[in-house]
Amino acid sequence: MDEVRQDWLKEKGTQHVKEIAEHYGVFQHLFGDAYFFPRVPLDVAYDQGDDVFAPVCFGNQLKPKEVLKQPVIQFKSDPDTFWTLVLTNPDGHLTKENSEYVHWMIGNIPGSDVSKGDVIFDYLQPFPLKGVGYQRMVFVLYKQEKKLEFSQLKKSQPSLADRTFSTYEFYRDRQDVMTPAGLAFFQTDWDRSVTDFFHSTLGQEEPIYEYDFPEPFYERQTYFPKLEPFNIYLDKYRDPKDINRDYLVQRLAKENPFAKPKPKLRFPNAEPLPRDMPTWLQDKIKRDRLGWGRINEVEEYEGPPTDSLHANRGLM
């Protein structure tokens, strides 16, 4: 597989990575109208323990609990070159629209030894909020023309607000001395570790987003609804709380801790129903006998014996 990957990188890899990044809107949201070809393969992997690593590819999905600690970074370079690595989230800013959070930044990396670079921002785990869906976490590797000064960006103990970031402005101010060369990114969405992060690390309540569904629209009632069971038609215009209350009352009426439960009918629909009974009521009784629909909320229905299913099939 390594040989196949190397062949792919030599022939079409750079073009394919650029097209994938465009598909996910990475260039548009980080660099505006600009883009670049990732000439330097950037390998990123999160250690899961027991020699298991979760790789970062080009849009794969990783949970926050899998990316709690900084990953292992590998790329090939000459030992006398300098590099800058940035991990940013263009989707997760809590207060400013069209802004990013920088989750990790290391500058002046000599060769490919990330451990010897200048830590500008310590690693901060992703924290996608509950209810907002997936967020992109993007690694960008820049090649420096020389050793640079990043003291103006450093904070002794950066708050979340201090991590407000703009890739566009960061590169615009340094485009004469650095060039984007490598790219990798993954997608992540909420899990329980995000709650712990807000409470333990940030010391604040966790924001939660919920979708406010519109009220369902129903046409005005008619005297003679066609092709729809009468009871189901009327239930559409009732308060769901009233319907739930009816089912609860039915269930409580059947509860008797001192009586044995009635035996299940071997052939539930073998007993005929009165001919003058409305068809909607006949259908309801037949479905209740078979344990279909909400009757399961009234009684714990296990269904008829398997050898009786054939006998019931023709009675619906």
C-alpha positions, 0 to 999 in steps of 0.5 A: 500500500505504501508503494501505491500511495507513493505512486499516487502522490507522484502522478496525481496526488497533488491535483487530487488533494487540491480538488478534494480541498476545493470540494470541501470549501477549504481554500474558499474559507481560508484563503478566499479566492486563492488556492495552492497545490499541496506539494509536500505530503503531510502525514498526521496521525493521532495516537490511540494507544496500543500502537493504534493510530487514527490518521488524518486524511482529506475529510475523514471523520474523527470524534473529539475523544480521538483527538484529545492530544496533539498528533504525530506529524511527519513530512520530508524536508531538507534539514536546513529549512524552516516550516510553520504548522497551523491547525485551524477550525473555520467552522467553530467560532462561538462569537464572530462570524467568518472567524476561525479558532487556531488550535495549534501553531508551531513555527520555525520547525527545523527540517521536519522535527516538530518537537524543536519548533517554537510553540506559538499556540499549544494544542487545543482539542476540537470542541464542535458544539452539539447540534451544529453538525460536522466541523472541519479541522485543517492542518496547513504546512508553510515553508519559510524562506528564513527563520521568523519572529512570532513573538507578537502572536504568542500569549502566555495563557491564551484564552479562547478569545485570544485564539481568534484567527484568520488564515487569510490575514496570517498568510497575507502579512507573511506571503513574502516569507512563507509559502503554503506547501502541505495540507490535511484535514478531517471532520468532527462532530460532538461527543461527550468529551466536548461537555467535559472540555467546556466544564473542566477546561473552559469552566463554562456551560456548554452551548447546545443548538437545537433545531426549531421545527415548524408546526405541521400544516394540516388542511381544514377538516372536512366532513367526509375524509376519503381514503383515510381511516377516521380515527387517524384523520381526527388524531391529526387535529388533536393535541399530541398530549391528549393522545398520549394521555389516552394511551396512558389511561388505557395502559393504567386501566389494564394494570393489575399487580394481583391478576395474571396477564391474559394469555395471548390468542393463538390466532388473534384475528380468527374471531370475526368482527360485527359486519356493521362495525365501521371499517376504520374501527375494524382495522384498528381492532385487527392491528391492535390484536396483532400488536401493530402500531401504538398498542405496544404502548398500552400493553407489552405485546409479544406477538402471536405464535410464529405458526399462527402468522400464516393464519392471520395473513389473509384477515387484514 
